[in-house]
Amino acid sequence: RQNIYEIGGITIIEDCYNASPESMRAAMDVLKTISKSKKGSRMTTLLGDMRELGENSKKYHREVGKYFGTVGGKLLMTMGTLARDIAVGALEGGLAEKNVYVTSDYNNYELIGATLKDILKDGDVLLVKASRAIGAERVVAYLKENLTKEN
């Protein structure tokens, strides 16, 4: 269910239908493959809450973040109340703290989009992945409207 867009020099992989630890890792593998095919690109991602994971939810979120750090991720933004654990895991996986952005309010998609617009660089590949209830596709819509070649 991935949609891939080229917008203003940024490749966006939109995968917002559902999210589980397995689908998150698989999507990050796609991100890695696409990033490797684009010289000078950075692996960047906006990851949101994975819903309905039960009592081990915090652990699964942390593992997903750690995976992103260990596969070469360069920049992480999170959205949602559980996504803070993704950020903790990414730090454990080696991502630099200055490259981790946490937003617990997933309804503040315009702020998330504006922040991404400011930090993304020409050639970056951005994966946007979260459970459907988070509405991460709103950030993609914002980026489609606001990313330009001058970015």
SULBEL-V409087 format. One record per residue. N is the residue number from 0. RES is the residue in three letters. SS is DSSP state (2 for helix, 1 for strand, 0 for the rest). Layout:
BEGIN
n/res/ss
N/RES/SS
N/RES/SS
END
This chain:
BEGIN
n/res/ss
0/ARG/0
1/GLN/0
2/ASN/1
3/ILE/1
4/TYR/1
5/GLU/1
6/ILE/1
7/GLY/0
8/GLY/0
9/ILE/1
10/THR/1
11/ILE/1
12/ILE/1
13/GLU/1
14/ASP/1
15/CYS/0
16/TYR/0
17/ASN/0
18/ALA/0
19/SER/0
20/PRO/2
21/GLU/2
22/SER/2
23/MET/2
24/ARG/2
25/ALA/2
26/ALA/2
27/MET/2
28/ASP/2
29/VAL/2
30/LEU/2
31/LYS/2
32/THR/2
33/ILE/2
34/SER/2
35/LYS/2
36/SER/0
37/LYS/0
38/LYS/0
39/GLY/0
40/SER/0
41/ARG/0
42/MET/1
43/THR/1
44/THR/1
45/LEU/1
46/LEU/1
47/GLY/1
48/ASP/0
49/MET/0
50/ARG/0
51/GLU/0
52/LEU/0
53/GLY/2
54/GLU/2
55/ASN/2
56/SER/2
57/LYS/2
58/LYS/2
59/TYR/2
60/HIS/2
61/ARG/2
62/GLU/2
63/VAL/2
64/GLY/2
65/LYS/2
66/TYR/2
67/PHE/2
68/GLY/2
69/THR/2
70/VAL/0
71/GLY/0
72/GLY/0
73/LYS/0
74/LEU/1
75/LEU/1
76/MET/1
77/THR/1
78/MET/1
79/GLY/0
80/THR/0
81/LEU/0
82/ALA/0
83/ARG/2
84/ASP/2
85/ILE/2
86/ALA/2
87/VAL/2
88/GLY/2
89/ALA/2
90/LEU/2
91/GLU/2
92/GLY/0
93/GLY/0
94/LEU/0
95/ALA/0
96/GLU/2
97/LYS/2
98/ASN/2
99/VAL/1
100/TYR/1
101/VAL/1
102/THR/1
103/SER/0
104/ASP/0
105/TYR/0
106/ASN/0
107/ASN/0
108/TYR/2
109/GLU/2
110/LEU/2
111/ILE/2
112/GLY/2
113/ALA/2
114/THR/2
115/LEU/2
116/LYS/2
117/ASP/2
118/ILE/2
119/LEU/0
120/LYS/0
121/ASP/0
122/GLY/0
123/ASP/0
124/VAL/1
125/LEU/1
126/LEU/1
127/VAL/1
128/LYS/1
129/ALA/0
130/SER/0
131/ARG/2
132/ALA/2
133/ILE/2
134/GLY/0
135/ALA/0
136/GLU/2
137/ARG/2
138/VAL/2
139/VAL/2
140/ALA/2
141/TYR/2
142/LEU/2
143/LYS/2
144/GLU/2
145/ASN/2
146/LEU/0
147/THR/0
148/LYS/0
149/GLU/0
150/ASN/0
END
